[in-house]
Amino acid sequence: MSQSPVADRATAQARAARRAILTIFFANGVIVASWVAHVPLVKERFGLSESVLGLTLLAIAAGSVLSLAVAGAVIARLGSRLVTRATTLALCALLPSLLLVRSYPLLVGCLALFGMSQGAMDVAMNAQAVAVEGRYGRPIMSTFHALFSVGGLVGAAAAGLLLSAGLNAETHVIGVALVVGTAAAVALVWLLPTEVDRRPDEPTFVLPSGPVIGLGILAFCSMVGEGAMADWSAVYLRSWLHTDAGLAATGFAAFSLTMTAGRFFGDTLRTRLQAAPLLQISGGLAAVGLAAALLLNQPAAALVGFGCVGLGLSNVVPVVFSAAGRVPGSTTGMAIAAVATTGYFGFLAGPPLIGFVAQAATLPVGLGVVVAVTGLIAVLTRTRFALVA
């Protein structure tokens, strides 16, 4: 029996919105990766030491934290459709400024604005994705995050190829901004209407509920692992296992590739296993895989271990964000903003914590922090955090 015309229109609208949000997640990954490729140039251009560069890049983190703190309230007032559109176009427009400015104070200001756009866009596009998932009535969140990962890989690869071919940095970022911005502008037309998550009568700020706090802890644990892999995988291979630079660089690649692959299968696994068992298996895989690799103390084992962390963590954030968007008594935007903020602190705090532990003991012991937090995901999901089911 065919659907009614109204149902057919609703189905078509949901499919169009899904394609649009897939495009936005991909665009986000491309833009962020395109900026990261030019960090060494910015360091050289402004004559920054490693420590000053680190402080400079904190402007992005500060901007992100600030926007995450208010994004939920803004989405409740305006809806994720409008906020996603505004922040996506702002992020594309700001990318060239990071390479075009020649004044250090202006650079810091542009980095802060870039971080603010990135943080608010993260919350808004995930809120819109939750609304689309609700229309589908089945898990589709992991695929959105897979497209972000693919966008990052494509953006990094394109930057490497184009810059190696002699394209200058400014032309590269302007080209990326124009191409990605045009594609995003077309896709943004098809987002779900404002009414799906606009709640202007809700309080501007409410304290996170117990379930939201629990989901935030899971996000924190996952992001500690992600930050650790980004900052310490190559260092572990190069400095502790004494590999060459080329092999050391494959550590993060192993993590990134398995994370991307895991996200493409995540929605199917969530349908078959349900969310809570999936997170139990995911956390256990990451913890056991990395622990075994650290004990074996061999480069091949390290690559397998880093791959296990990527595969294990691949679906934690998508599942947690999806669950946050369905917590009773909290608007989608505010719940996702609270969970994202907590998770982001894990991404920021994890690498320094590992460094302190490594300084006091050894680097493998420092990476044991990742074993602990990923194991905690499995343990907590088995108890009160079964709310993600």
C-alpha positions as CSV (number, residue, x, y, z in Angstrom):
1,M,0.0,0.0,0.0
2,S,1.4,3.4,-1.0
3,Q,1.8,6.2,1.5
4,S,-0.4,9.2,1.6
5,P,0.8,12.4,-0.2
6,V,1.5,14.0,3.2
7,A,3.6,10.9,4.3
8,D,5.4,10.9,0.9
9,R,6.3,14.6,1.4
10,A,7.6,14.0,4.9
11,T,9.7,11.1,3.7
12,A,11.2,13.2,0.9
13,Q,11.9,16.0,3.3
14,A,13.7,13.7,5.7
15,R,15.8,12.2,2.9
16,A,16.7,15.7,1.6
17,A,17.6,16.9,5.1
18,R,19.8,13.8,5.6
19,R,21.7,14.5,2.5
20,A,22.1,18.1,3.5
21,I,23.5,17.3,6.9
22,L,25.8,14.6,5.5
23,T,27.2,17.4,3.3
24,I,27.6,19.8,6.3
25,F,29.5,17.2,8.4
26,F,31.8,16.5,5.4
27,A,32.3,20.3,4.9
28,N,33.2,20.7,8.5
29,G,35.9,18.1,8.3
30,V,37.3,19.5,5.1
31,I,37.5,23.1,6.5
32,V,39.2,22.0,9.8
33,A,41.7,19.8,8.1
34,S,42.5,22.5,5.5
35,W,43.4,24.9,8.4
36,V,45.5,22.3,10.3
37,A,47.6,21.7,7.2
38,H,48.8,25.4,7.4
39,V,49.7,25.5,11.1
40,P,53.5,25.0,10.4
41,L,53.4,27.9,7.9
42,V,51.7,30.2,10.5
43,K,54.4,29.2,13.0
44,E,57.1,30.1,10.6
45,R,55.5,33.3,9.2
46,F,55.0,34.9,12.7
47,G,58.3,33.5,14.1
48,L,56.5,31.6,16.9
49,S,58.2,29.2,19.2
50,E,56.5,25.9,20.1
51,S,55.3,27.3,23.4
52,V,53.9,30.5,21.9
53,L,52.3,28.5,19.0
54,G,50.6,26.4,21.6
55,L,49.3,29.4,23.4
56,T,48.2,31.0,20.1
57,L,46.2,27.9,19.1
58,L,44.4,28.1,22.5
59,A,42.5,31.0,20.9
60,I,40.5,28.4,18.9
61,A,39.9,26.4,22.1
62,A,38.8,29.4,24.0
63,G,36.4,30.5,21.2
64,S,34.9,27.0,21.0
65,V,34.3,26.8,24.7
66,L,32.7,30.2,24.8
67,S,30.4,29.3,21.9
68,L,29.5,25.9,23.3
69,A,28.4,27.6,26.5
70,V,25.7,29.6,24.7
71,A,25.0,27.5,21.6
72,G,22.2,25.5,23.3
73,A,20.3,28.6,24.3
74,V,20.7,30.2,20.9
75,I,19.4,27.0,19.2
76,A,16.4,26.9,21.6
77,R,15.6,30.5,20.5
78,L,16.3,30.3,16.8
79,G,16.4,26.6,15.9
80,S,19.2,24.5,14.7
81,R,18.4,25.2,11.0
82,L,19.3,28.9,11.3
83,V,22.3,28.4,13.5
84,T,23.7,25.6,11.3
85,R,23.4,27.9,8.2
86,A,25.0,30.9,9.9
87,T,27.9,29.0,11.5
88,T,28.7,26.9,8.4
89,L,29.0,29.9,6.1
90,A,30.9,31.8,8.8
91,L,33.4,28.9,9.2
92,C,34.0,28.9,5.4
93,A,34.4,32.7,5.3
94,L,36.8,32.7,8.2
95,L,39.2,30.0,6.8
96,P,41.0,32.4,4.4
97,S,41.4,35.0,7.0
98,L,43.7,32.7,9.0
99,L,46.3,32.9,6.2
100,L,45.6,36.4,4.8
101,V,46.2,38.3,8.1
102,R,49.7,39.7,8.7
103,S,49.1,41.1,12.2
104,Y,49.6,38.7,15.1
105,P,46.7,40.3,17.2
106,L,44.4,39.9,14.1
107,L,45.5,36.3,13.8
108,V,44.5,35.6,17.4
109,G,41.2,37.3,16.9
110,C,40.5,35.4,13.7
111,L,41.4,32.1,15.4
112,A,39.0,32.9,18.3
113,L,36.2,33.6,15.8
114,F,37.0,30.4,13.9
115,G,36.8,28.5,17.1
116,M,33.5,30.1,18.0
117,S,32.0,29.2,14.6
118,Q,33.4,25.7,14.9
119,G,32.0,25.1,18.4
120,A,28.5,26.5,17.6
121,M,28.4,24.6,14.3
122,D,29.2,21.4,16.0
123,V,26.3,21.7,18.4
124,A,23.9,23.0,15.7
125,M,24.6,20.4,13.1
126,N,24.3,17.6,15.7
127,A,21.0,19.0,16.9
128,Q,19.8,19.0,13.3
129,A,21.1,15.5,12.8
130,V,19.2,14.3,15.9
131,A,16.0,15.8,14.4
132,V,16.6,14.0,11.1
133,E,17.3,10.7,13.0
134,G,14.0,11.2,14.7
135,R,12.2,11.5,11.4
136,Y,13.9,8.2,10.2
137,G,13.0,6.3,13.3
138,R,16.3,4.3,13.2
139,P,19.9,5.0,14.0
140,I,21.7,7.1,11.4
141,M,23.9,9.4,13.6
142,S,27.2,7.4,13.2
143,T,27.1,7.9,9.4
144,F,27.0,11.7,9.9
145,H,30.1,11.5,12.0
146,A,31.7,9.2,9.4
147,L,31.3,11.9,6.8
148,F,33.1,14.4,9.1
149,S,36.0,11.9,9.4
150,V,36.0,11.4,5.6
151,G,36.0,15.2,5.2
152,G,39.0,15.5,7.4
153,L,40.9,12.8,5.4
154,V,39.9,14.4,2.1
155,G,40.8,17.9,3.3
156,A,44.2,16.8,4.5
157,A,45.0,14.8,1.4
158,A,43.9,17.6,-0.9
159,A,46.0,20.1,1.0
160,G,49.1,17.9,0.8
161,L,48.7,17.2,-2.9
162,L,48.0,20.8,-3.9
163,L,50.7,22.4,-1.8
164,S,53.2,19.8,-3.0
165,A,52.2,20.8,-6.6
166,G,53.2,24.4,-5.8
167,L,49.9,26.0,-5.0
168,N,50.4,28.8,-2.5
169,A,48.7,28.7,0.9
170,E,46.4,31.7,0.3
171,T,45.1,30.4,-3.0
172,H,44.5,27.0,-1.4
173,V,42.3,28.3,1.5
174,I,40.4,30.7,-0.7
175,G,39.7,27.9,-3.1
176,V,38.6,25.5,-0.4
177,A,36.3,28.2,1.2
178,L,34.7,29.0,-2.2
179,V,34.1,25.3,-3.2
180,V,33.0,24.1,0.2
181,G,31.0,27.2,0.9
182,T,29.1,26.9,-2.4
183,A,28.3,23.2,-1.8
184,A,27.3,23.9,1.7
185,A,25.1,26.9,0.7
186,V,23.2,24.6,-1.7
187,A,22.8,21.8,0.9
188,L,21.7,24.2,3.7
189,V,18.5,25.0,1.8
190,W,17.2,21.4,2.5
191,L,17.6,21.4,6.3
192,L,14.5,20.5,8.4
193,P,12.4,23.6,9.2
194,T,13.1,25.8,12.3
195,E,10.1,24.4,14.2
196,V,11.7,20.9,14.7
197,D,13.8,22.1,17.7
198,R,13.0,25.8,18.3
199,R,11.8,26.3,21.8
200,P,11.6,30.0,22.5
201,D,9.6,29.6,25.7
202,E,12.1,27.4,27.4
203,P,14.5,28.9,30.1
204,T,17.6,30.4,28.7
205,F,19.8,28.2,31.0
206,V,19.0,25.1,33.1
207,L,21.4,23.0,35.1
208,P,22.2,19.7,33.2
209,S,20.1,16.8,34.5
210,G,21.6,13.5,35.8
211,P,21.3,11.8,32.4
212,V,23.0,14.7,30.6
213,I,25.8,14.7,33.1
214,G,26.3,10.9,32.7
215,L,26.4,11.3,28.9
216,G,28.9,14.1,29.3
217,I,31.2,11.8,31.3
218,L,31.1,9.2,28.5
219,A,31.9,12.0,26.0
220,F,34.7,13.2,28.2
221,C,36.3,9.7,28.4
222,S,36.0,9.2,24.6
223,M,37.5,12.6,23.8
224,V,40.5,12.0,26.2
225,G,41.3,9.0,24.0
226,E,40.9,11.0,20.8
227,G,43.1,13.8,22.0
228,A,45.7,11.4,23.2
229,M,45.9,9.6,19.8
230,A,46.2,13.0,18.0
231,D,49.1,14.2,20.2
232,W,50.9,11.1,21.5
233,S,50.6,8.2,19.0
234,A,53.5,9.5,16.8
235,V,55.5,10.5,19.9
236,Y,55.2,7.0,21.3
237,L,56.3,5.3,18.1
238,R,59.2,7.7,17.5
239,S,60.5,8.4,21.0
240,W,59.7,5.2,22.9
241,L,59.8,2.5,20.2
242,H,62.5,4.4,18.2
243,T,60.8,4.0,14.8
244,D,61.6,6.3,11.8
245,A,59.5,9.4,11.2
246,G,57.5,7.8,8.4
247,L,56.4,4.9,10.5
248,A,55.6,7.1,13.5
249,A,53.3,9.2,11.3
250,T,51.2,6.1,10.6
251,G,50.1,5.8,14.2
252,F,47.5,8.5,14.0
253,A,46.6,7.3,10.5
254,A,45.8,3.9,11.9
255,F,43.6,5.5,14.5
256,S,41.8,7.8,12.0
257,L,41.2,5.1,9.4
258,T,39.7,2.6,11.8
259,M,37.6,5.4,13.4
260,T,36.2,6.3,10.0
261,A,35.5,2.7,9.1
262,G,33.8,2.0,12.4
263,R,31.5,4.9,12.0
264,F,30.2,3.6,8.6
265,F,29.2,0.4,10.3
266,G,28.0,2.1,13.5
267,D,24.4,2.6,12.6
268,T,24.0,-1.1,11.6
269,L,25.6,-2.3,14.8
270,R,23.5,0.0,16.9
271,T,20.4,-1.4,15.3
272,R,21.4,-5.0,15.9
273,L,23.1,-4.7,19.3
274,Q,21.3,-1.6,20.8
275,A,23.4,1.4,22.0
276,A,24.4,0.3,25.5
277,P,25.9,-3.1,24.5
278,L,27.6,-1.4,21.5
279,L,29.3,1.0,23.9
280,Q,30.3,-1.8,26.3
281,I,32.0,-3.6,23.5
282,S,33.5,-0.4,22.1
283,G,35.1,0.7,25.3
284,G,36.3,-2.8,26.0
285,L,37.9,-3.2,22.6
286,A,39.8,0.1,22.9
287,A,41.0,-0.6,26.5
288,V,42.1,-4.2,25.9
289,G,43.6,-3.5,22.4
290,L,45.7,-0.6,23.7
291,A,46.7,-2.3,26.9
292,A,48.0,-5.4,25.0
293,A,49.9,-3.1,22.6
294,L,51.6,-1.3,25.4
295,L,52.6,-4.6,27.1
296,L,54.0,-6.1,23.8
297,N,56.1,-2.9,23.3
298,Q,56.5,-3.4,19.5
299,P,55.7,-1.1,16.6
300,A,53.4,-3.5,14.8
301,A,51.5,-4.1,18.1
302,A,51.3,-0.3,18.6
303,L,49.7,0.2,15.2
304,V,47.1,-2.5,16.0
305,G,46.5,-1.0,19.4
306,F,45.9,2.5,18.0
307,G,43.6,1.0,15.4
308,C,41.6,-0.7,18.2
309,V,41.3,2.7,20.0
310,G,40.0,4.2,16.8
311,L,37.5,1.4,16.2
312,G,36.4,1.4,19.8
313,L,35.8,5.1,20.1
314,S,34.3,5.5,16.6
315,N,30.7,5.3,17.7
316,V,30.9,6.7,21.3
317,V,30.3,10.3,20.5
318,P,27.6,9.7,17.8
319,V,25.7,7.4,20.2
320,V,26.1,9.8,23.1
321,F,24.9,12.9,21.1
322,S,22.0,11.0,19.8
323,A,21.0,10.0,23.4
324,A,21.5,13.6,24.6
325,G,19.0,14.8,22.0
326,R,16.4,12.5,23.4
327,V,16.8,13.3,27.2
328,P,13.4,14.2,28.6
329,G,13.0,17.7,30.1
330,S,15.9,19.2,28.2
331,T,16.0,20.9,24.7
332,T,18.1,19.2,22.1
333,G,20.5,22.1,21.7
334,M,21.1,22.6,25.4
335,A,21.6,18.9,26.1
336,I,24.0,18.4,23.1
337,A,25.9,21.7,24.1
338,A,26.4,20.4,27.7
339,V,27.6,17.0,26.5
340,A,29.9,18.5,23.8
341,T,31.4,21.0,26.3
342,T,32.2,18.2,28.7
343,G,33.7,16.1,26.0
344,Y,35.7,19.0,24.6
345,F,37.4,19.5,28.0
346,G,38.4,15.9,27.8
347,F,40.0,16.6,24.4
348,L,41.9,19.5,25.9
349,A,42.8,18.0,29.3
350,G,43.7,14.5,28.1
351,P,47.0,15.1,26.3
352,P,48.6,17.3,29.1
353,L,47.5,14.8,31.7
354,I,49.2,12.0,29.8
355,G,52.3,14.2,29.5
356,F,52.4,14.8,33.3
357,V,52.0,11.0,34.0
358,A,54.7,10.2,31.4
359,Q,57.1,12.7,33.0
360,A,56.5,11.2,36.4
361,A,56.7,7.6,35.2
362,T,57.0,6.5,31.5
363,L,55.1,7.2,28.3
364,P,53.5,3.7,28.3
365,V,52.2,4.4,31.8
366,G,50.9,7.8,30.6
367,L,49.1,6.1,27.7
368,G,47.6,3.9,30.4
369,V,45.3,6.8,31.1
370,V,43.6,6.0,27.8
371,V,43.2,2.4,28.8
372,A,41.6,3.5,32.0
373,V,39.1,6.0,30.5
374,T,38.1,3.7,27.6
375,G,37.6,0.9,30.1
376,L,35.5,3.3,32.1
377,I,33.2,3.7,29.1
378,A,32.5,0.0,29.2
379,V,32.0,-0.1,32.9
380,L,29.7,2.9,33.2
381,T,27.5,1.9,30.3
382,R,26.8,-1.4,32.0
383,T,25.4,0.5,35.0
384,R,23.3,3.6,35.3
385,F,24.4,4.8,31.9
386,A,22.2,2.2,30.2
387,L,20.0,5.2,29.4
388,V,21.8,5.3,26.0
389,A,19.9,2.1,25.0
